[in-house]
Every structure is written in structure tokens, then in C-alpha cells.
Amino acid sequence: MDTANPLPAQIVDINLATLVLILGIFFVVVGIIVAGVVYRESREWRKMVLPMFDRSLSETASESPNESAGLTPRTAAYGKEIFGRVFSHMDVAGLLGGAGMVIFGILVILIGLSIGS
């Protein structure tokens, strides 16, 4: 063995390359699914939660007379703004997380191709 270059020049194993390719394809598919599901669920939750802040005071009134009379317009606007930001961040996180998984899957596919050749 040559001491100047102790590492093997090539690693050629078809079974390992196939396994790594399948793993890379799996990461690409899962990344696309994750991005789509998180984005869609964020939109659905936004449609369910944000209209609660648009209700009138009579619809959100408390059940007992000792409690406050529901959401004030200022509190409702503040809550709507906060939840709007949360759902916007969920959109971005889902899309970036899915894109990151797809990029990782492409890198794994490239590694699998280099192992197989």
C-alpha cells in the first residue's frame, strides 16, 4: 500500500449505491410532501382561527357577569396580528424545511451516483 495516498481511490459497491440512491429519492419525496402539508395546514388553520377575532362583542361575551365582556376591538386586532404572524412564520418554516430536505436528498443522490461509478 502506498503511504503517500492511504485512502482508496474509489469505492465501488452497486448495492450500497442503490441503497443510497433510494434513500436520496426518499428524502426528495418526503421534503416535497412536508412542504405541501405544512403550507396547506397553515392556510387551513389561518381560515379557522383568524375569523374568531372578527366576531362582535355579543358573540364572544362571557358566560358569567363577573367576567369581562369579551374581546375589546383593540385586543382582537392585537390577537389577529399575532396569529397572522404565527401562520406566516409557519408558511415560511414549512417551505424552507421542505426545500432543505429536497436539497439534502439531491446531495444524497449525488453521493449515491458517485459511489456507483
N, C-alpha and C positions, 0 to 999 in steps of 0.2 A: 504494500500500500504506500502510495506517495504521501510523504509528510507535508509537502507544500499545499496540497489540496486534499484534506482529510475527509471532506464531505462527499457523498456520492454525487456523480454528475447528473443522474436522472433517477427519478422514482417512477417506474412504470408498473402500474398494477391496474388492470382493467376492472377488477371487482371493486377496488377502492374508488377508482374514478367514477364508476357508475353510481356507487353509493353517495358520493359527494355531489354528483350532478342531480340526483333525485332529491337530496337534502336542499340544494340550492333552489330547485324548482318549487319545492315545498315552501321555502321562505318567501319566494316571489308571490306565490298564490295567496299565502296567509297574509302577507303585507297588503295586498290589494283588498282582501276581504276585511281586514281590520280597519283600513282607511274608510271603506264604504260603510261599514256597520257603525263605526263611531260617528261619522258625519251624519248619517241618517238618523241615528238615535238622538243626537244633539238637536237636530231640527224638530224631531217629534216632541221631545221634552220642552223645547222652546215654545212650541204651539200649545202645549198643555199648561205650562207654568205661567208664562207672561200674561195671558188673559185674566188670571186671578187678580192681578193688580189693577185692572181696568173696571172692576165691579164698583157699583155705587156703595155708599155707606150702609144702606139698609140691607144689602145682600151680605155684607161682612160684619154685621152687628153682633155684639157679644150676646151670649145666652142669659147671663145674669146681669142685673142692674148695677152690681158693684164693680164690674169690669169696665174698661174703656169702651168707647162706642165704635171700635173697629179701626181700620186704617185711615189715617188722615191723608189728604192728597199728597202732601209732602213726603210722608213715609212710603206711600205707594209708588211715587216716582223714584224715590231712592232705591227701593227694593227692585223695581223694574230695571233700573240702570245696573244694579249689581248683578242680577241674574242674567241680564243681557250680556254683560262682560264675561260671566262664567261660561255661558254657552258659546260665546265667540272663542274663548280660550279652548273649550272642548273641541270645537271645529278644527282649530289650528293644531292642537295636540294630536288629534286623530289622523289628520292628513300628514303631518310630519312623522308620526310614528309609523304609519303605513309606508310612507316613502323611504324611511330609514330601513325598514325590513326588506323592502324591494331592493334597495341598493346593496344591503348585506347579502341577499340571495343572489344577486348578479355577481358579487365578488366570490361567493362560494362556487357558483357555476364556473367562473373563470379559473378558479383553483382546481376544480374537477377536470376541466379541459386540459390544464397544464399537467396534471398527474397522468392523464390518459395518453398524452402524446409523448 
